[in-house]
Amino acid sequence: MRKIDAFLDRHHRVLVWLILPILGFLLHLHVFNRDLQGIHAWRQCETASNVLRFANEGFGIHDPHVYSLEWEGGLKRMEFPVMQFAMAKVVQWVGHEILVMRLMSFGVGLIGLWGFYLLVMGIWNDKRLALLAAWCFMFSPVLFYYSVNPLPDNLALAAGIWGMALYVQAREKGVWTGHLMAAACFSLSTLAKLPFVLLMAMPAVDIFIRMVTGKEGRLRQFGFGLLYVLLLLPAASWYAKVIPTWHGNGVVNGILDMDASEWPAVLGTMFHHLISTLPELLLNYGSVMFFLGGLFLVLKRKRIYRNPLFIPFLTMAGACLAYFVFEINMIGTAHDYYLFPFLPGIFLLVVAGLEFSLRDSLPSIKIISLLCLISLPVLAMVRANPRWYKTGFPEDLLVHKQELQDLIPPNAKVLAGHDLSPHIFLYHLQRQGWSFSKHQIDSLQWQNRIQSGAGYLLSSDREIETNPVVNNSLKALVGGFGQLRVYTLKKQ
C-alpha cells in the first residue's frame, strides 16, 4: 500500500490530467461514431435537433428549433442552448455531426471531472485523495453513460462543479477575480439547465453566514453576494421569458399536478431510487462502501459539524432533496439524468468515506477499499454498455437513414409513427413534421396536420396503415426499407 501511495503522490498530475482522459477515451471509443440511440434517445434527439437546425439553418442562439412542429415553426425554448449552439458551430466547420456531438460531450465531461478533482483539493488539500475522488467520480455509471451523449445536463453539471471548486478557493483568498469566475460558472450552469441553480445554495448560505457573523467584513461579503446575484440575472431573464411558454410541461407544477391516489406509486418510486438508482447508477457498487462510510462520519463525528462549509453543503443537500420531492412524478424511475444535481454532494460523501478507509482503518479495510477502486471501471462498463445498444425504435431507421431521407424532399413535412416521442423519428429523418402513436390517432388532428402541409407518412407498423383515418389519406407507396414504409398523402 505504501508503494501505491507513493506512486499516486508522485504522479498525480499526469494521472488526473492525462491518464484518466486517455482511459476514458479508450473505454468510450466504440461509441463515438454510433448514431443516437439507447436509453433516453428522446432527449438526445431533441438536443441534436437543436444542433442540426442551428448548423443548417443559421438560427440565432435565442431561437432553438426542433424538427417537431408540435411547437409552432419548431421553435422550442427550454434551457438556454449554449451547448447546442457551440456544437452547431463546430459542425458547420467540420461536419460529422455525430462524432462532434459525442466528442464535445466527452470533453465537457472531462472538464467536470477536473473540476471535481480541484473541488476535493480545495476542501481536503490532499493530492492522492483528490485523484482517487476523480477516479470514483469518473466511473459513476450514469456519468459514464451520458458523458458521450448530447445532453445539456453535462454542461450544467460541469459548470456547477467548477463554480463550487472556484468558490472554495475564492473564499480562502478573498479575491474578487476568484468570486467573479465562480459566479460566472454558476450562471452558465443555471443557463444550461435550470435545476442546477440548486448548487448555488452552497455559496449563498456561506456568504450569508460570513456576512451575519461579520468576521471578515460585512460590506465585503455583501459585495461578493451581490456579484453572484448580478451574474445570475441573465439566467433569470431567460427563464422568466420562456417558462410561461411551457404549456403542458409537467416540470413546472411538479407534484402539484398529482392527486392523492398517485402517492403510493410515488413512494414506490422513491424507494426504487434509494435501493437501485443510488447504488447502481449514481454511485457504482464499487463506491457504495465509501458513500456509507462518509454518511456514517457525517452522522457520528461532531468535528465535521464545526467545518465552516458544513452548513452550506447541508443546505445544498436540502435544496436538492426538495427538488427531488417536488419533481418526483416527472423523474419517475426512468429519468436518472434529472438527478445530476445530486452528484457533487453524493461524491463528496464518497470522498469522506474514502479518506477514512485509506487512513484510519484496519489493513483488511484498506485491501477491500483497493479492490473496490479497481472494480469501478468494470462495473461501470457492465452497467452502461448495454444502454448504448438499445434502440426502442426500429433499427431500420438507423440502417436505412440516408435512403429514407432521399425518399422525402428536404422541405416536405412528415407524419411519422409509431413514435412515442416528438423527436426520435423526425431527428433521424431530418425533416419537419409531427410524430404520433399508433394507439392515439385522432381523426380531426390527423386532418389538421395534412391541411398544415403534411405530405408524407413514415410508417413503422402495418397496423397504422390499416387504421381507417390513415388509410383514407394514403396516396401512394414511394418506398420502404425493412419495417419502414414511406407514403405520399392526399391533399385535403
C-alpha positions as CSV (number, residue, x, y, z in Angstrom):
1,M,0.0,0.0,0.0
2,R,2.9,2.4,0.8
3,K,4.3,1.9,-2.7
4,I,0.9,2.6,-4.2
5,D,0.5,5.8,-2.1
6,A,4.0,7.0,-3.1
7,F,3.3,6.3,-6.8
8,L,0.0,8.3,-6.6
9,D,1.6,11.2,-4.8
10,R,4.5,11.4,-7.3
11,H,2.4,11.1,-10.5
12,H,-1.0,12.5,-9.5
13,R,-0.8,15.4,-12.1
14,V,0.0,13.1,-15.0
15,L,-2.7,10.6,-13.8
16,V,-5.5,13.1,-13.4
17,W,-4.8,15.4,-16.4
18,L,-3.6,12.8,-18.9
19,I,-4.0,9.1,-18.0
20,L,-7.7,9.4,-16.8
21,P,-8.7,11.2,-20.0
22,I,-6.9,8.7,-22.2
23,L,-8.5,5.8,-20.3
24,G,-12.0,7.4,-20.6
25,F,-11.5,8.0,-24.3
26,L,-10.4,4.4,-24.9
27,L,-13.4,3.0,-22.9
28,H,-15.8,5.1,-25.0
29,L,-14.1,4.6,-28.3
30,H,-16.7,2.1,-29.6
31,V,-19.5,4.8,-29.0
32,F,-18.1,7.9,-30.6
33,N,-19.4,7.1,-34.1
34,R,-22.6,5.4,-33.0
35,D,-25.8,7.2,-34.1
36,L,-28.1,8.4,-31.4
37,Q,-30.0,5.5,-29.8
38,G,-30.2,3.8,-26.4
39,I,-31.7,4.9,-23.1
40,H,-33.2,8.4,-23.3
41,A,-32.8,8.7,-27.0
42,W,-35.8,11.1,-26.9
43,R,-33.8,13.8,-25.0
44,Q,-30.7,13.2,-27.0
45,C,-32.5,13.6,-30.3
46,E,-34.2,16.8,-29.1
47,T,-30.7,18.2,-28.3
48,A,-29.3,17.0,-31.5
49,S,-32.2,18.6,-33.4
50,N,-31.3,21.9,-31.9
51,V,-27.7,21.4,-33.1
52,L,-28.6,20.5,-36.7
53,R,-31.1,23.2,-37.1
54,F,-28.6,25.8,-35.7
55,A,-25.9,24.4,-38.1
56,N,-28.0,24.0,-41.2
57,E,-30.4,26.9,-41.0
58,G,-28.5,29.6,-39.1
59,F,-30.9,30.4,-36.3
60,G,-29.7,32.7,-33.6
61,I,-28.8,31.3,-30.1
62,H,-32.1,32.7,-28.7
63,D,-34.2,30.7,-31.2
64,P,-33.5,27.0,-30.8
65,H,-35.6,24.9,-33.1
66,V,-36.5,21.2,-33.3
67,Y,-37.9,19.2,-36.2
68,S,-41.2,18.6,-34.4
69,L,-44.0,21.1,-35.4
70,E,-45.9,20.4,-32.2
71,W,-44.2,23.7,-31.3
72,E,-45.1,26.5,-33.8
73,G,-42.4,26.5,-36.5
74,G,-40.4,24.1,-34.5
75,L,-39.3,26.9,-32.1
76,K,-38.9,25.3,-28.7
77,R,-37.3,27.3,-25.9
78,M,-36.3,25.4,-22.9
79,E,-32.8,25.7,-21.4
80,F,-30.6,28.4,-22.9
81,P,-29.0,26.4,-25.7
82,V,-25.4,27.4,-25.2
83,M,-24.1,23.9,-25.6
84,Q,-26.2,23.1,-28.6
85,F,-25.1,26.4,-30.3
86,A,-21.4,25.7,-29.7
87,M,-21.8,22.2,-31.1
88,A,-23.5,23.6,-34.2
89,K,-20.7,26.0,-34.9
90,V,-18.2,23.1,-34.8
91,V,-20.5,21.0,-37.1
92,Q,-20.6,23.9,-39.5
93,W,-16.8,23.9,-39.7
94,V,-16.1,20.2,-39.9
95,G,-19.3,18.3,-40.4
96,H,-19.5,14.8,-38.9
97,E,-22.3,15.8,-36.5
98,I,-22.5,12.6,-34.5
99,L,-18.8,12.5,-33.9
100,V,-18.7,16.2,-33.0
101,M,-21.6,16.0,-30.6
102,R,-20.2,12.9,-28.8
103,L,-16.6,14.2,-28.6
104,M,-17.7,17.6,-27.4
105,S,-19.9,15.9,-24.8
106,F,-16.9,13.8,-23.7
107,G,-14.8,17.0,-23.4
108,V,-17.4,18.6,-21.2
109,G,-17.4,15.5,-19.0
110,L,-13.6,15.8,-18.6
111,I,-13.9,19.4,-17.6
112,G,-16.4,18.3,-14.9
113,L,-14.0,15.6,-13.8
114,W,-11.1,18.0,-13.4
115,G,-13.4,20.4,-11.6
116,F,-14.3,17.8,-9.1
117,Y,-10.6,17.0,-8.6
118,L,-10.0,20.7,-7.8
119,L,-13.0,20.8,-5.5
120,V,-11.7,18.0,-3.4
121,M,-8.2,19.6,-3.4
122,G,-9.8,22.8,-2.2
123,I,-11.6,21.1,0.7
124,W,-9.1,18.4,1.8
125,N,-5.8,19.7,0.3
126,D,-4.8,16.1,-0.4
127,K,-3.4,15.2,-3.8
128,R,-3.8,11.5,-3.5
129,L,-7.3,11.7,-2.2
130,A,-8.3,14.2,-4.9
131,L,-7.0,11.8,-7.6
132,L,-8.9,8.8,-6.1
133,A,-12.0,11.0,-5.8
134,A,-11.8,11.8,-9.6
135,W,-11.4,8.1,-10.2
136,C,-14.6,7.3,-8.3
137,F,-16.5,10.2,-10.0
138,M,-15.4,9.2,-13.5
139,F,-17.0,5.8,-13.0
140,S,-20.4,6.8,-11.8
141,P,-22.4,4.7,-14.3
142,V,-24.8,7.5,-15.0
143,L,-21.9,9.8,-15.9
144,F,-20.1,7.1,-17.8
145,Y,-23.1,6.6,-20.0
146,Y,-24.3,10.2,-20.5
147,S,-20.8,11.8,-20.8
148,V,-20.7,10.9,-24.6
149,N,-24.4,11.8,-25.2
150,P,-25.6,15.2,-26.2
151,L,-27.4,16.4,-23.1
152,P,-27.2,20.0,-21.8
153,D,-27.1,18.5,-18.3
154,N,-23.5,17.5,-18.9
155,L,-22.5,21.2,-19.3
156,A,-24.7,22.3,-16.4
157,L,-23.1,19.8,-14.1
158,A,-19.5,20.6,-15.2
159,A,-20.0,24.3,-14.9
160,G,-21.7,23.9,-11.5
161,I,-18.8,21.8,-10.1
162,W,-16.3,24.4,-11.3
163,G,-18.4,27.1,-9.6
164,M,-18.1,25.2,-6.4
165,A,-14.4,24.5,-6.8
166,L,-13.6,28.1,-7.6
167,Y,-15.8,29.4,-4.7
168,V,-14.0,27.2,-2.2
169,Q,-10.7,28.7,-3.4
170,A,-12.0,32.2,-3.6
171,R,-13.4,32.2,0.0
172,E,-10.0,31.3,1.3
173,K,-8.2,34.0,-0.7
174,G,-11.0,36.6,-0.5
175,V,-10.2,37.9,-4.0
176,W,-12.8,39.4,-6.4
177,T,-11.5,37.6,-9.5
178,G,-12.0,34.2,-7.9
179,H,-15.5,35.1,-7.0
180,L,-16.2,36.5,-10.4
181,M,-15.1,33.3,-12.1
182,A,-17.1,31.2,-9.7
183,A,-20.2,33.3,-10.2
184,A,-19.8,33.0,-14.0
185,C,-19.6,29.2,-13.7
186,F,-22.8,29.1,-11.6
187,S,-24.5,31.4,-14.1
188,L,-23.5,29.2,-17.0
189,S,-24.7,26.1,-15.1
190,T,-28.1,27.6,-14.5
191,L,-28.4,28.8,-18.0
192,A,-27.6,25.4,-19.4
193,K,-30.2,23.7,-17.1
194,L,-32.4,25.5,-14.6
195,P,-32.3,22.9,-11.7
196,F,-28.6,23.4,-11.3
197,V,-29.3,26.7,-9.6
198,L,-29.6,24.5,-6.5
199,L,-25.8,24.2,-6.4
200,M,-25.7,28.0,-5.6
201,A,-27.2,27.2,-2.2
202,M,-23.7,26.4,-1.0
203,P,-22.1,29.8,-1.7
204,A,-25.2,31.7,-1.0
205,V,-25.6,30.3,2.6
206,D,-21.8,30.6,3.2
207,I,-21.7,34.2,2.2
208,F,-24.8,35.0,4.3
209,I,-23.3,33.3,7.4
210,R,-20.0,35.2,6.9
211,M,-21.9,38.5,6.4
212,V,-24.0,38.0,9.5
213,T,-21.1,37.0,11.7
214,G,-19.1,39.9,10.4
215,K,-15.8,38.2,11.0
216,E,-14.4,39.0,7.5
217,G,-16.1,42.3,6.8
218,R,-19.9,42.6,6.3
219,L,-19.6,45.0,3.4
220,R,-17.1,42.9,1.6
221,Q,-19.2,39.8,1.9
222,F,-22.3,41.7,0.8
223,G,-20.3,42.7,-2.3
224,F,-19.4,39.1,-3.1
225,G,-23.0,38.1,-2.7
226,L,-24.2,40.9,-5.0
227,L,-21.7,39.7,-7.6
228,Y,-23.3,36.2,-7.6
229,V,-26.8,37.8,-7.9
230,L,-25.8,40.0,-10.8
231,L,-24.3,37.2,-12.8
232,L,-27.4,35.1,-12.2
233,L,-29.6,37.8,-13.9
234,P,-29.1,36.5,-17.5
235,A,-30.4,33.1,-16.5
236,A,-33.2,34.7,-14.5
237,S,-34.1,36.8,-17.5
238,W,-34.1,33.9,-19.9
239,Y,-36.3,31.6,-17.7
240,A,-38.7,34.4,-16.9
241,K,-39.3,34.8,-20.6
242,V,-39.6,31.1,-21.6
243,I,-41.2,29.3,-18.6
244,P,-44.6,30.9,-19.4
245,T,-44.4,29.2,-22.8
246,W,-44.0,25.7,-21.3
247,H,-47.7,24.8,-21.7
248,G,-48.4,21.2,-20.7
249,N,-44.9,20.7,-19.3
250,G,-45.2,18.8,-16.1
251,V,-41.9,20.0,-14.6
252,V,-43.5,23.4,-13.9
253,N,-46.1,22.2,-11.5
254,G,-44.4,19.0,-10.3
255,I,-46.3,17.2,-7.5
256,L,-48.9,20.0,-7.5
257,D,-50.5,18.2,-10.5
258,M,-50.9,15.0,-8.6
259,D,-53.9,13.7,-6.7
260,A,-54.0,11.6,-3.6
261,S,-54.3,8.3,-5.5
262,E,-50.9,8.7,-7.1
263,W,-48.9,9.0,-3.8
264,P,-48.5,5.2,-3.2
265,A,-46.8,4.9,-6.6
266,V,-44.6,7.9,-5.8
267,L,-43.5,6.3,-2.6
268,G,-42.5,3.3,-4.6
269,T,-40.6,5.5,-7.0
270,M,-38.7,7.0,-4.0
271,F,-37.9,3.5,-2.7
272,H,-36.6,2.5,-6.2
273,H,-34.2,5.4,-6.3
274,L,-32.9,4.6,-2.8
275,I,-32.2,0.9,-3.4
276,S,-31.5,0.9,-7.1
277,T,-30.7,4.2,-8.8
278,L,-28.4,5.5,-6.0
279,P,-26.1,2.5,-5.6
280,E,-26.3,1.1,-9.1
281,L,-26.4,4.2,-11.4
282,L,-25.3,7.3,-9.4
283,L,-22.6,5.8,-7.2
284,N,-21.4,2.5,-8.8
285,Y,-21.5,-0.6,-6.5
286,G,-17.7,-0.2,-6.0
287,S,-18.2,3.2,-4.3
288,V,-21.1,2.2,-2.0
289,M,-18.9,1.3,0.9
290,F,-17.2,4.7,0.7
291,F,-20.5,6.5,0.5
292,L,-21.9,4.7,3.5
293,G,-18.7,5.4,5.4
294,G,-18.9,9.1,4.6
295,L,-22.6,9.2,5.6
296,F,-21.6,7.5,8.9
297,L,-18.9,10.0,9.6
298,V,-21.3,12.9,9.0
299,L,-23.8,11.5,11.4
300,K,-21.3,10.5,14.1
301,R,-18.3,12.8,14.1
302,K,-19.1,16.1,15.8
303,R,-15.9,17.8,14.4
304,I,-17.4,17.7,10.9
305,Y,-20.2,20.0,12.1
306,R,-17.5,22.5,13.1
307,N,-16.3,22.8,9.5
308,P,-17.4,26.2,8.2
309,L,-18.7,24.6,5.0
310,F,-20.8,22.0,6.7
311,I,-24.0,24.2,6.9
312,P,-23.6,25.5,3.3
313,F,-23.3,22.0,1.9
314,L,-26.1,20.7,4.1
315,T,-28.3,23.4,2.8
316,M,-27.4,22.5,-0.8
317,A,-28.3,18.9,0.0
318,G,-31.6,20.0,1.5
319,A,-32.4,22.1,-1.7
320,C,-31.7,19.0,-3.9
321,L,-33.9,16.8,-1.8
322,A,-36.7,19.4,-2.0
323,Y,-36.3,19.5,-5.8
324,F,-36.4,15.7,-5.9
325,V,-39.7,15.5,-4.0
326,F,-41.3,18.3,-6.0
327,E,-40.4,16.7,-9.3
328,I,-40.7,13.1,-8.3
329,N,-43.7,12.5,-10.6
330,M,-41.7,13.8,-13.6
331,I,-38.5,12.0,-12.6
332,G,-40.3,8.6,-12.2
333,T,-38.0,5.6,-12.3
334,A,-36.5,6.4,-15.7
335,H,-35.2,10.0,-15.8
336,D,-31.9,9.3,-14.0
337,Y,-30.2,12.4,-15.5
338,Y,-32.7,14.6,-13.6
339,L,-30.6,13.6,-10.6
340,F,-27.3,15.1,-11.8
341,P,-27.5,18.0,-9.2
342,F,-27.1,15.4,-6.5
343,L,-23.8,14.1,-7.8
344,P,-21.4,16.6,-6.3
345,G,-22.8,16.2,-2.8
346,I,-23.0,12.4,-3.2
347,F,-19.4,12.1,-4.2
348,L,-18.2,14.4,-1.5
349,L,-19.6,11.9,0.9
350,V,-17.7,9.2,-1.1
351,V,-14.5,11.2,-0.6
352,A,-15.1,11.5,3.2
353,G,-15.6,7.7,3.4
354,L,-12.6,7.1,1.1
355,E,-10.3,9.2,3.3
356,F,-11.3,7.3,6.4
357,S,-10.9,3.9,4.6
358,L,-7.4,4.7,3.4
359,R,-6.1,6.5,6.5
360,D,-7.7,5.4,9.7
361,S,-8.9,1.9,9.1
362,L,-7.6,-1.7,9.6
363,P,-5.3,-3.2,6.9
364,S,-8.1,-5.5,5.8
365,I,-10.4,-2.5,5.2
366,K,-7.6,-0.9,3.1
367,I,-7.4,-4.1,1.0
368,I,-11.1,-4.2,0.5
369,S,-11.1,-0.5,-0.5
370,L,-8.4,-1.1,-3.1
371,L,-10.4,-3.9,-4.6
372,C,-13.5,-1.7,-4.7
373,L,-11.5,1.0,-6.5
374,I,-10.1,-1.5,-9.0
375,S,-13.7,-2.8,-9.7
376,L,-15.1,0.6,-10.6
377,P,-14.4,0.7,-14.4
378,V,-15.5,-2.9,-14.9
379,L,-18.8,-2.3,-13.0
380,A,-19.4,1.0,-14.9
381,M,-18.9,-0.7,-18.3
382,V,-21.1,-3.6,-17.4
383,R,-23.9,-1.3,-16.4
384,A,-23.5,1.4,-19.1
385,N,-22.6,-0.6,-22.3
386,P,-26.0,-2.2,-22.9
387,R,-27.6,1.2,-22.7
388,W,-25.8,2.4,-25.9
389,Y,-27.1,-0.6,-27.9
390,K,-30.8,-0.4,-27.1
391,T,-33.0,1.5,-29.6
392,G,-36.6,1.4,-28.5
393,F,-37.4,2.2,-32.1
394,P,-37.0,0.2,-35.4
395,E,-33.3,-0.4,-36.2
396,D,-34.1,0.1,-39.9
397,L,-34.4,3.9,-39.0
398,L,-30.6,3.8,-38.4
399,V,-29.6,1.3,-41.0
400,H,-31.5,3.0,-43.9
401,K,-31.3,6.6,-42.6
402,Q,-29.9,8.1,-45.8
403,E,-32.2,6.1,-48.1
404,L,-35.2,7.3,-46.1
405,Q,-34.0,10.9,-46.3
406,D,-33.6,10.5,-50.1
407,L,-37.2,9.4,-50.4
408,I,-38.6,12.6,-48.8
409,P,-37.9,16.1,-50.3
410,P,-35.9,18.3,-47.9
411,N,-38.8,20.8,-47.5
412,A,-41.6,18.3,-47.1
413,K,-43.5,17.9,-43.9
414,V,-43.9,14.4,-42.5
415,L,-46.2,12.4,-40.2
416,A,-44.0,9.8,-38.5
417,G,-45.1,6.9,-36.3
418,H,-45.2,4.8,-34.3
419,D,-43.1,7.1,-32.2
420,L,-44.0,7.9,-28.6
421,S,-41.5,10.8,-28.6
422,P,-41.9,14.0,-30.5
423,H,-38.2,13.9,-31.7
424,I,-36.7,10.5,-32.5
425,F,-38.1,9.7,-36.0
426,L,-38.0,13.3,-37.1
427,Y,-34.5,13.8,-36.0
428,H,-33.2,10.8,-37.9
429,L,-35.2,11.8,-41.0
430,Q,-34.0,15.4,-40.6
431,R,-37.5,16.5,-41.7
432,Q,-40.0,18.8,-40.1
433,G,-43.4,17.3,-39.1
434,W,-45.3,15.6,-36.4
435,S,-44.9,12.3,-34.6
436,F,-47.8,10.1,-33.5
437,S,-48.5,6.9,-31.7
438,K,-50.5,4.1,-33.3
439,H,-52.6,3.9,-30.2
440,Q,-53.7,7.5,-30.5
441,I,-54.7,8.5,-34.0
442,D,-57.2,11.3,-33.8
443,S,-59.2,12.0,-37.0
444,L,-59.5,15.7,-36.5
445,Q,-55.9,16.2,-35.6
446,W,-54.8,14.0,-38.5
447,Q,-56.7,16.1,-41.0
448,N,-55.5,19.3,-39.4
449,R,-51.9,18.2,-39.9
450,I,-52.4,17.3,-43.5
451,Q,-54.0,20.7,-44.0
452,S,-51.0,22.2,-42.3
453,G,-48.8,20.7,-45.1
454,A,-48.0,17.1,-44.1
455,G,-47.3,15.4,-47.4
456,Y,-45.6,12.2,-46.4
457,L,-46.1,9.4,-44.0
458,L,-43.3,7.4,-42.4
459,S,-44.9,4.2,-41.0
460,S,-43.2,1.6,-38.9
461,D,-46.2,-0.5,-38.2
462,R,-48.7,-2.2,-40.5
463,E,-51.5,-1.6,-38.0
464,I,-51.1,2.1,-38.7
465,E,-51.7,1.7,-42.4
466,T,-55.0,-0.2,-41.8
467,N,-56.4,2.4,-39.5
468,P,-59.3,4.0,-41.5
469,V,-58.2,7.5,-40.6
470,V,-54.7,6.9,-42.0
471,N,-55.7,4.5,-44.9
472,N,-58.1,7.0,-46.4
473,S,-55.4,9.6,-46.6
474,L,-52.7,7.4,-48.3
475,K,-51.9,8.3,-51.9
476,A,-49.0,6.1,-53.0
477,L,-46.2,4.0,-51.6
478,V,-42.9,5.6,-52.6
479,G,-40.6,3.1,-50.9
480,G,-39.7,1.0,-48.0
481,F,-36.8,-0.5,-46.1
482,G,-37.3,-3.3,-43.7
483,Q,-40.0,-2.4,-41.2
484,L,-40.4,1.1,-42.5
485,R,-42.6,2.4,-45.4
486,V,-42.9,5.9,-46.9
487,Y,-46.2,7.0,-48.4
488,T,-47.3,10.2,-50.0
489,L,-50.5,11.7,-48.6
490,K,-53.6,13.1,-50.3
491,K,-54.1,16.8,-50.0
492,Q,-57.2,17.8,-48.2
